[in-house]
Amino acid sequence: MAAKTTAENEIADEELEPVADETARQAQRVVAAYATDADECRMLLSMLGIGPAVKLD
């Protein structure tokens, strides 16, 4: 059963730290291996915050 969301267990955005590059690459590989198609893979990576980097020119 999932834990209840309360003010006691919420994490503030400033308390979150980005994952290491190697950890993100490993997670990307796992997601890609289990995703049913490219759209699902992109959605899951985006939800996890480890999607491909967007180039800004």
N, CA, C, O and CB atoms as a CASP TS submission, in Angstrom:
PFRMAT TS
TARGET T0000
AUTHOR 0000-0000-0000
METHOD Language model
MODEL 1
PARENT N/A
ATOM      1  N   MET     1       0.843  -1.166   0.000  1.00  0.00           N
ATOM      2  CA  MET     1       0.000   0.000   0.000  1.00  0.00           C
ATOM      3  C   MET     1       0.894   1.237   0.000  1.00  0.00           C
ATOM      4  O   MET     1       1.900   1.277   0.709  1.00  0.00           O
ATOM      5  CB  MET     1      -0.962  -0.007   1.215  1.00  0.00           C
ATOM      6  N   ALA     2       0.535   2.241  -0.788  1.00  0.00           N
ATOM      7  CA  ALA     2       1.326   3.461  -0.889  1.00  0.00           C
ATOM      8  C   ALA     2       1.199   4.302   0.371  1.00  0.00           C
ATOM      9  O   ALA     2       0.166   4.316   1.040  1.00  0.00           O
ATOM     10  CB  ALA     2       0.899   4.271  -2.105  1.00  0.00           C
ATOM     11  N   ALA     3       2.281   4.999   0.669  1.00  0.00           N
ATOM     12  CA  ALA     3       2.272   5.878   1.842  1.00  0.00           C
ATOM     13  C   ALA     3       1.387   7.082   1.568  1.00  0.00           C
ATOM     14  O   ALA     3       1.300   7.557   0.435  1.00  0.00           O
ATOM     15  CB  ALA     3       3.709   6.332   2.210  1.00  0.00           C
ATOM     16  N   LYS     4       0.738   7.566   2.601  1.00  0.00           N
ATOM     17  CA  LYS     4      -0.102   8.753   2.460  1.00  0.00           C
ATOM     18  C   LYS     4       0.785   9.979   2.298  1.00  0.00           C
ATOM     19  O   LYS     4       1.836  10.092   2.929  1.00  0.00           O
ATOM     20  CB  LYS     4      -1.049   8.918   3.682  1.00  0.00           C
ATOM     21  N   THR     5       0.345  10.891   1.444  1.00  0.00           N
ATOM     22  CA  THR     5       1.072  12.131   1.259  1.00  0.00           C
ATOM     23  C   THR     5       0.581  13.132   2.286  1.00  0.00           C
ATOM     24  O   THR     5      -0.603  13.465   2.332  1.00  0.00           O
ATOM     25  CB  THR     5       0.899  12.676  -0.181  1.00  0.00           C
ATOM     26  N   THR     6       1.490  13.601   3.096  1.00  0.00           N
ATOM     27  CA  THR     6       1.155  14.601   4.105  1.00  0.00           C
ATOM     28  C   THR     6       2.222  15.675   4.100  1.00  0.00           C
ATOM     29  O   THR     6       3.259  15.533   3.451  1.00  0.00           O
ATOM     30  CB  THR     6       1.022  13.961   5.513  1.00  0.00           C
ATOM     31  N   ALA     7       1.969  16.729   4.811  1.00  0.00           N
ATOM     32  CA  ALA     7       2.945  17.806   4.925  1.00  0.00           C
ATOM     33  C   ALA     7       4.208  17.302   5.619  1.00  0.00           C
ATOM     34  O   ALA     7       5.284  17.866   5.421  1.00  0.00           O
ATOM     35  CB  ALA     7       2.349  19.001   5.694  1.00  0.00           C
ATOM     36  N   GLU     8       4.095  16.266   6.413  1.00  0.00           N
ATOM     37  CA  GLU     8       5.238  15.736   7.151  1.00  0.00           C
ATOM     38  C   GLU     8       6.287  15.105   6.243  1.00  0.00           C
ATOM     39  O   GLU     8       7.478  15.176   6.546  1.00  0.00           O
ATOM     40  CB  GLU     8       4.770  14.722   8.157  1.00  0.00           C
ATOM     41  N   ASN     9       5.872  14.487   5.134  1.00  0.00           N
ATOM     42  CA  ASN     9       6.840  13.782   4.296  1.00  0.00           C
ATOM     43  C   ASN     9       7.072  14.449   2.943  1.00  0.00           C
ATOM     44  O   ASN     9       7.640  13.823   2.048  1.00  0.00           O
ATOM     45  CB  ASN     9       6.383  12.372   4.080  1.00  0.00           C
ATOM     46  N   GLU    10       6.654  15.681   2.770  1.00  0.00           N
ATOM     47  CA  GLU    10       6.898  16.402   1.530  1.00  0.00           C
ATOM     48  C   GLU    10       8.306  16.975   1.533  1.00  0.00           C
ATOM     49  O   GLU    10       8.826  17.375   2.574  1.00  0.00           O
ATOM     50  CB  GLU    10       5.859  17.520   1.334  1.00  0.00           C
ATOM     51  N   ILE    11       8.920  17.008   0.347  1.00  0.00           N
ATOM     52  CA  ILE    11      10.274  17.529   0.205  1.00  0.00           C
ATOM     53  C   ILE    11      10.191  18.826  -0.585  1.00  0.00           C
ATOM     54  O   ILE    11       9.571  18.878  -1.647  1.00  0.00           O
ATOM     55  CB  ILE    11      11.221  16.493  -0.498  1.00  0.00           C
ATOM     56  N   ALA    12      10.811  19.856  -0.066  1.00  0.00           N
ATOM     57  CA  ALA    12      10.837  21.147  -0.753  1.00  0.00           C
ATOM     58  C   ALA    12      11.753  21.062  -1.968  1.00  0.00           C
ATOM     59  O   ALA    12      12.736  20.321  -1.954  1.00  0.00           O
ATOM     60  CB  ALA    12      11.305  22.275   0.202  1.00  0.00           C
ATOM     61  N   ASP    13      11.432  21.822  -3.027  1.00  0.00           N
ATOM     62  CA  ASP    13      12.232  21.793  -4.247  1.00  0.00           C
ATOM     63  C   ASP    13      13.689  22.133  -3.992  1.00  0.00           C
ATOM     64  O   ASP    13      14.574  21.553  -4.621  1.00  0.00           O
ATOM     65  CB  ASP    13      11.660  22.749  -5.262  1.00  0.00           C
ATOM     66  N   GLU    14      13.957  23.067  -3.076  1.00  0.00           N
ATOM     67  CA  GLU    14      15.342  23.447  -2.821  1.00  0.00           C
ATOM     68  C   GLU    14      16.136  22.352  -2.109  1.00  0.00           C
ATOM     69  O   GLU    14      17.363  22.423  -2.051  1.00  0.00           O
ATOM     70  CB  GLU    14      15.380  24.713  -2.001  1.00  0.00           C
ATOM     71  N   GLU    15      15.459  21.349  -1.572  1.00  0.00           N
ATOM     72  CA  GLU    15      16.135  20.234  -0.913  1.00  0.00           C
ATOM     73  C   GLU    15      16.530  19.127  -1.895  1.00  0.00           C
ATOM     74  O   GLU    15      17.311  18.240  -1.549  1.00  0.00           O
ATOM     75  CB  GLU    15      15.241  19.661   0.171  1.00  0.00           C
ATOM     76  N   LEU    16      15.997  19.178  -3.107  1.00  0.00           N
ATOM     77  CA  LEU    16      16.309  18.159  -4.108  1.00  0.00           C
ATOM     78  C   LEU    16      17.634  18.461  -4.773  1.00  0.00           C
ATOM     79  O   LEU    16      17.947  19.616  -5.059  1.00  0.00           O
ATOM     80  CB  LEU    16      15.200  18.068  -5.157  1.00  0.00           C
ATOM     81  N   GLU    17      18.413  17.416  -5.019  1.00  0.00           N
ATOM     82  CA  GLU    17      19.687  17.558  -5.696  1.00  0.00           C
ATOM     83  C   GLU    17      19.641  16.767  -6.994  1.00  0.00           C
ATOM     84  O   GLU    17      19.028  15.700  -7.043  1.00  0.00           O
ATOM     85  CB  GLU    17      20.856  17.084  -4.795  1.00  0.00           C
ATOM     86  N   PRO    18      20.281  17.272  -8.049  1.00  0.00           N
ATOM     87  CA  PRO    18      20.290  16.521  -9.306  1.00  0.00           C
ATOM     88  C   PRO    18      21.080  15.222  -9.144  1.00  0.00           C
ATOM     89  O   PRO    18      22.018  15.144  -8.351  1.00  0.00           O
ATOM     90  CB  PRO    18      20.890  17.376 -10.448  1.00  0.00           C
ATOM     91  N   VAL    19      20.683  14.211  -9.909  1.00  0.00           N
ATOM     92  CA  VAL    19      21.401  12.941  -9.844  1.00  0.00           C
ATOM     93  C   VAL    19      22.702  13.058 -10.625  1.00  0.00           C
ATOM     94  O   VAL    19      22.827  13.889 -11.525  1.00  0.00           O
ATOM     95  CB  VAL    19      20.532  11.782 -10.397  1.00  0.00           C
ATOM     96  N   ALA    20      23.659  12.226 -10.277  1.00  0.00           N
ATOM     97  CA  ALA    20      24.940  12.213 -10.979  1.00  0.00           C
ATOM     98  C   ALA    20      24.736  11.777 -12.424  1.00  0.00           C
ATOM     99  O   ALA    20      23.806  11.027 -12.723  1.00  0.00           O
ATOM    100  CB  ALA    20      25.944  11.278 -10.269  1.00  0.00           C
ATOM    101  N   ASP    21      25.592  12.240 -13.314  1.00  0.00           N
ATOM    102  CA  ASP    21      25.470  11.910 -14.736  1.00  0.00           C
ATOM    103  C   ASP    21      25.446  10.402 -14.971  1.00  0.00           C
ATOM    104  O   ASP    21      24.624   9.907 -15.741  1.00  0.00           O
ATOM    105  CB  ASP    21      26.617  12.534 -15.518  1.00  0.00           C
ATOM    106  N   GLU    22      26.335   9.680 -14.316  1.00  0.00           N
ATOM    107  CA  GLU    22      26.393   8.226 -14.512  1.00  0.00           C
ATOM    108  C   GLU    22      25.116   7.560 -14.017  1.00  0.00           C
ATOM    109  O   GLU    22      24.626   6.626 -14.652  1.00  0.00           O
ATOM    110  CB  GLU    22      27.612   7.632 -13.785  1.00  0.00           C
ATOM    111  N   THR    23      24.577   8.013 -12.914  1.00  0.00           N
ATOM    112  CA  THR    23      23.320   7.461 -12.392  1.00  0.00           C
ATOM    113  C   THR    23      22.188   7.721 -13.364  1.00  0.00           C
ATOM    114  O   THR    23      21.361   6.842 -13.604  1.00  0.00           O
ATOM    115  CB  THR    23      22.985   8.063 -11.017  1.00  0.00           C
ATOM    116  N   ALA    24      22.142   8.923 -13.929  1.00  0.00           N
ATOM    117  CA  ALA    24      21.093   9.263 -14.904  1.00  0.00           C
ATOM    118  C   ALA    24      21.219   8.385 -16.144  1.00  0.00           C
ATOM    119  O   ALA    24      20.214   7.905 -16.667  1.00  0.00           O
ATOM    120  CB  ALA    24      21.174  10.760 -15.298  1.00  0.00           C
ATOM    121  N   ARG    25      22.454   8.170 -16.623  1.00  0.00           N
ATOM    122  CA  ARG    25      22.645   7.318 -17.809  1.00  0.00           C
ATOM    123  C   ARG    25      22.198   5.884 -17.542  1.00  0.00           C
ATOM    124  O   ARG    25      21.577   5.257 -18.400  1.00  0.00           O
ATOM    125  CB  ARG    25      24.118   7.331 -18.245  1.00  0.00           C
ATOM    126  N   GLN    26      22.509   5.372 -16.373  1.00  0.00           N
ATOM    127  CA  GLN    26      22.078   4.012 -16.033  1.00  0.00           C
ATOM    128  C   GLN    26      20.553   3.933 -15.966  1.00  0.00           C
ATOM    129  O   GLN    26      19.955   2.977 -16.461  1.00  0.00           O
ATOM    130  CB  GLN    26      22.696   3.567 -14.686  1.00  0.00           C
ATOM    131  N   ALA    27      19.934   4.925 -15.362  1.00  0.00           N
ATOM    132  CA  ALA    27      18.474   4.943 -15.266  1.00  0.00           C
ATOM    133  C   ALA    27      17.848   5.055 -16.654  1.00  0.00           C
ATOM    134  O   ALA    27      16.831   4.417 -16.925  1.00  0.00           O
ATOM    135  CB  ALA    27      18.005   6.108 -14.373  1.00  0.00           C
ATOM    136  N   GLN    28      18.440   5.856 -17.530  1.00  0.00           N
ATOM    137  CA  GLN    28      17.931   5.982 -18.899  1.00  0.00           C
ATOM    138  C   GLN    28      17.961   4.639 -19.614  1.00  0.00           C
ATOM    139  O   GLN    28      17.018   4.294 -20.326  1.00  0.00           O
ATOM    140  CB  GLN    28      18.750   7.015 -19.686  1.00  0.00           C
ATOM    141  N   ARG    29      19.026   3.884 -19.432  1.00  0.00           N
ATOM    142  CA  ARG    29      19.131   2.566 -20.071  1.00  0.00           C
ATOM    143  C   ARG    29      18.050   1.611 -19.566  1.00  0.00           C
ATOM    144  O   ARG    29      17.448   0.877 -20.349  1.00  0.00           O
ATOM    145  CB  ARG    29      20.518   1.961 -19.818  1.00  0.00           C
ATOM    146  N   VAL    30      17.810   1.624 -18.266  1.00  0.00           N
ATOM    147  CA  VAL    30      16.793   0.735 -17.692  1.00  0.00           C
ATOM    148  C   VAL    30      15.413   1.113 -18.219  1.00  0.00           C
ATOM    149  O   VAL    30      14.639   0.243 -18.619  1.00  0.00           O
ATOM    150  CB  VAL    30      16.814   0.801 -16.143  1.00  0.00           C
ATOM    151  N   VAL    31      15.106   2.409 -18.219  1.00  0.00           N
ATOM    152  CA  VAL    31      13.801   2.862 -18.708  1.00  0.00           C
ATOM    153  C   VAL    31      13.638   2.476 -20.175  1.00  0.00           C
ATOM    154  O   VAL    31      12.586   1.975 -20.570  1.00  0.00           O
ATOM    155  CB  VAL    31      13.644   4.396 -18.529  1.00  0.00           C
ATOM    156  N   ALA    32      14.663   2.704 -20.975  1.00  0.00           N
ATOM    157  CA  ALA    32      14.585   2.377 -22.403  1.00  0.00           C
ATOM    158  C   ALA    32      14.378   0.879 -22.618  1.00  0.00           C
ATOM    159  O   ALA    32      13.668   0.477 -23.540  1.00  0.00           O
ATOM    160  CB  ALA    32      15.858   2.837 -23.125  1.00  0.00           C
ATOM    161  N   ALA    33      14.987   0.062 -21.782  1.00  0.00           N
ATOM    162  CA  ALA    33      14.849  -1.389 -21.930  1.00  0.00           C
ATOM    163  C   ALA    33      13.432  -1.863 -21.626  1.00  0.00           C
ATOM    164  O   ALA    33      12.965  -2.826 -22.234  1.00  0.00           O
ATOM    165  CB  ALA    33      15.835  -2.102 -21.018  1.00  0.00           C
ATOM    166  N   TYR    34      12.747  -1.211 -20.704  1.00  0.00           N
ATOM    167  CA  TYR    34      11.425  -1.667 -20.290  1.00  0.00           C
ATOM    168  C   TYR    34      10.273  -0.909 -20.939  1.00  0.00           C
ATOM    169  O   TYR    34       9.130  -1.359 -20.854  1.00  0.00           O
ATOM    170  CB  TYR    34      11.308  -1.558 -18.814  1.00  0.00           C
ATOM    171  N   ALA    35      10.532   0.216 -21.579  1.00  0.00           N
ATOM    172  CA  ALA    35       9.466   0.984 -22.226  1.00  0.00           C
ATOM    173  C   ALA    35       8.929   0.211 -23.423  1.00  0.00           C
ATOM    174  O   ALA    35       9.679  -0.473 -24.119  1.00  0.00           O
ATOM    175  CB  ALA    35       9.978   2.379 -22.667  1.00  0.00           C
ATOM    176  N   THR    36       7.628   0.325 -23.658  1.00  0.00           N
ATOM    177  CA  THR    36       7.016  -0.402 -24.765  1.00  0.00           C
ATOM    178  C   THR    36       7.245   0.259 -26.114  1.00  0.00           C
ATOM    179  O   THR    36       7.204  -0.415 -27.143  1.00  0.00           O
ATOM    180  CB  THR    36       5.545  -0.543 -24.525  1.00  0.00           C
ATOM    181  N   ASP    37       7.487   1.571 -26.128  1.00  0.00           N
ATOM    182  CA  ASP    37       7.784   2.285 -27.365  1.00  0.00           C
ATOM    183  C   ASP    37       8.501   3.593 -27.046  1.00  0.00           C
ATOM    184  O   ASP    37       8.687   3.940 -25.879  1.00  0.00           O
ATOM    185  CB  ASP    37       6.490   2.554 -28.170  1.00  0.00           C
ATOM    186  N   ALA    38       8.898   4.312 -28.086  1.00  0.00           N
ATOM    187  CA  ALA    38       9.671   5.539 -27.897  1.00  0.00           C
ATOM    188  C   ALA    38       8.887   6.606 -27.141  1.00  0.00           C
ATOM    189  O   ALA    38       9.449   7.318 -26.308  1.00  0.00           O
ATOM    190  CB  ALA    38      10.111   6.085 -29.240  1.00  0.00           C
ATOM    191  N   ASP    39       7.586   6.721 -27.428  1.00  0.00           N
ATOM    192  CA  ASP    39       6.777   7.725 -26.732  1.00  0.00           C
ATOM    193  C   ASP    39       6.716   7.450 -25.237  1.00  0.00           C
ATOM    194  O   ASP    39       6.846   8.371 -24.431  1.00  0.00           O
ATOM    195  CB  ASP    39       5.364   7.764 -27.310  1.00  0.00           C
ATOM    196  N   GLU    40       6.520   6.195 -24.864  1.00  0.00           N
ATOM    197  CA  GLU    40       6.487   5.856 -23.447  1.00  0.00           C
ATOM    198  C   GLU    40       7.843   6.120 -22.803  1.00  0.00           C
ATOM    199  O   GLU    40       7.912   6.614 -21.678  1.00  0.00           O
ATOM    200  CB  GLU    40       6.081   4.388 -23.253  1.00  0.00           C
ATOM    201  N   CYS    41       8.912   5.795 -23.508  1.00  0.00           N
ATOM    202  CA  CYS    41      10.253   6.027 -22.992  1.00  0.00           C
ATOM    203  C   CYS    41      10.468   7.515 -22.725  1.00  0.00           C
ATOM    204  O   CYS    41      10.947   7.889 -21.655  1.00  0.00           O
ATOM    205  CB  CYS    41      11.310   5.498 -23.977  1.00  0.00           C
ATOM    206  N   ARG    42      10.118   8.364 -23.690  1.00  0.00           N
ATOM    207  CA  ARG    42      10.262   9.815 -23.506  1.00  0.00           C
ATOM    208  C   ARG    42       9.439  10.307 -22.333  1.00  0.00           C
ATOM    209  O   ARG    42       9.909  11.131 -21.548  1.00  0.00           O
ATOM    210  CB  ARG    42       9.851  10.559 -24.773  1.00  0.00           C
ATOM    211  N   MET    43       8.201   9.809 -22.201  1.00  0.00           N
ATOM    212  CA  MET    43       7.329  10.232 -21.116  1.00  0.00           C
ATOM    213  C   MET    43       7.924   9.847 -19.761  1.00  0.00           C
ATOM    214  O   MET    43       7.957  10.669 -18.846  1.00  0.00           O
ATOM    215  CB  MET    43       5.936   9.615 -21.281  1.00  0.00           C
ATOM    216  N   LEU    44       8.389   8.615 -19.629  1.00  0.00           N
ATOM    217  CA  LEU    44       8.945   8.156 -18.361  1.00  0.00           C
ATOM    218  C   LEU    44      10.227   8.906 -18.000  1.00  0.00           C
ATOM    219  O   LEU    44      10.424   9.288 -16.847  1.00  0.00           O
ATOM    220  CB  LEU    44       9.219   6.659 -18.422  1.00  0.00           C
ATOM    221  N   LEU    45      11.097   9.113 -18.991  1.00  0.00           N
ATOM    222  CA  LEU    45      12.323   9.858 -18.734  1.00  0.00           C
ATOM    223  C   LEU    45      12.003  11.278 -18.291  1.00  0.00           C
ATOM    224  O   LEU    45      12.645  11.813 -17.387  1.00  0.00           O
ATOM    225  CB  LEU    45      13.213   9.878 -19.979  1.00  0.00           C
ATOM    226  N   SER    46      11.015  11.881 -18.927  1.00  0.00           N
ATOM    227  CA  SER    46      10.607  13.232 -18.553  1.00  0.00           C
ATOM    228  C   SER    46      10.054  13.266 -17.133  1.00  0.00           C
ATOM    229  O   SER    46      10.373  14.169 -16.360  1.00  0.00           O
ATOM    230  CB  SER    46       9.563  13.764 -19.536  1.00  0.00           C
ATOM    231  N   MET    47       9.232  12.289 -16.795  1.00  0.00           N
ATOM    232  CA  MET    47       8.647  12.223 -15.456  1.00  0.00           C
ATOM    233  C   MET    47       9.733  12.068 -14.392  1.00  0.00           C
ATOM    234  O   MET    47       9.611  12.604 -13.291  1.00  0.00           O
ATOM    235  CB  MET    47       7.648  11.059 -15.365  1.00  0.00           C
ATOM    236  N   LEU    48      10.782  11.342 -14.723  1.00  0.00           N
ATOM    237  CA  LEU    48      11.878  11.139 -13.785  1.00  0.00           C
ATOM    238  C   LEU    48      12.881  12.298 -13.779  1.00  0.00           C
ATOM    239  O   LEU    48      13.774  12.355 -12.933  1.00  0.00           O
ATOM    240  CB  LEU    48      12.594   9.852 -14.113  1.00  0.00           C
ATOM    241  N   GLY    49      12.725  13.206 -14.719  1.00  0.00           N
ATOM    242  CA  GLY    49      13.647  14.343 -14.803  1.00  0.00           C
ATOM    243  C   GLY    49      15.002  13.980 -15.356  1.00  0.00           C
ATOM    244  O   GLY    49      15.990  14.657 -15.075  1.00  0.00           O
ATOM    245  N   ILE    50      15.064  12.905 -16.151  1.00  0.00           N
ATOM    246  CA  ILE    50      16.333  12.466 -16.709  1.00  0.00           C
ATOM    247  C   ILE    50      16.247  12.331 -18.231  1.00  0.00           C
ATOM    248  O   ILE    50      16.956  11.530 -18.839  1.00  0.00           O
ATOM    249  CB  ILE    50      16.756  11.137 -16.082  1.00  0.00           C
ATOM    250  N   GLY    51      15.368  13.127 -18.827  1.00  0.00           N
ATOM    251  CA  GLY    51      15.215  13.089 -20.269  1.00  0.00           C
ATOM    252  C   GLY    51      16.455  13.643 -20.953  1.00  0.00           C
ATOM    253  O   GLY    51      17.347  14.172 -20.290  1.00  0.00           O
ATOM    254  N   PRO    52      16.516  13.526 -22.268  1.00  0.00           N
ATOM    255  CA  PRO    52      17.681  14.033 -22.995  1.00  0.00           C
ATOM    256  C   PRO    52      17.819  15.551 -22.813  1.00  0.00           C
ATOM    257  O   PRO    52      16.829  16.270 -22.677  1.00  0.00           O
ATOM    258  CB  PRO    52      17.570  13.683 -24.496  1.00  0.00           C
ATOM    259  N   ALA    53      19.042  16.005 -22.816  1.00  0.00           N
ATOM    260  CA  ALA    53      19.298  17.442 -22.656  1.00  0.00           C
ATOM    261  C   ALA    53      18.792  18.186 -23.878  1.00  0.00           C
ATOM    262  O   ALA    53      18.933  17.714 -25.006  1.00  0.00           O
ATOM    263  CB  ALA    53      20.809  17.721 -22.440  1.00  0.00           C
ATOM    264  N   VAL    54      18.208  19.335 -23.651  1.00  0.00           N
ATOM    265  CA  VAL    54      17.707  20.176 -24.744  1.00  0.00           C
ATOM    266  C   VAL    54      18.753  21.224 -25.043  1.00  0.00           C
ATOM    267  O   VAL    54      19.199  21.945 -24.150  1.00  0.00           O
ATOM    268  CB  VAL    54      16.337  20.840 -24.384  1.00  0.00           C
ATOM    269  N   LYS    55      19.149  21.309 -26.320  1.00  0.00           N
ATOM    270  CA  LYS    55      20.142  22.292 -26.717  1.00  0.00           C
ATOM    271  C   LYS    55      19.462  23.660 -26.874  1.00  0.00           C
ATOM    272  O   LYS    55      18.448  23.791 -27.559  1.00  0.00           O
ATOM    273  CB  LYS    55      20.848  21.863 -28.038  1.00  0.00           C
ATOM    274  N   LEU    56      20.032  24.646 -26.238  1.00  0.00           N
ATOM    275  CA  LEU    56      19.546  26.014 -26.363  1.00  0.00           C
ATOM    276  C   LEU    56      20.570  26.813 -27.135  1.00  0.00           C
ATOM    277  O   LEU    56      21.705  26.976 -26.686  1.00  0.00           O
ATOM    278  CB  LEU    56      19.273  26.653 -24.972  1.00  0.00           C
ATOM    279  N   ASP    57      20.177  27.314 -28.297  1.00  0.00           N
ATOM    280  CA  ASP    57      21.123  28.080 -29.129  1.00  0.00           C
ATOM    281  C   ASP    57      20.977  29.552 -28.886  1.00  0.00           C
ATOM    282  O   ASP    57      21.688  30.351 -29.495  1.00  0.00           O
ATOM    283  CB  ASP    57      20.919  27.783 -30.609  1.00  0.00           C
TER
END
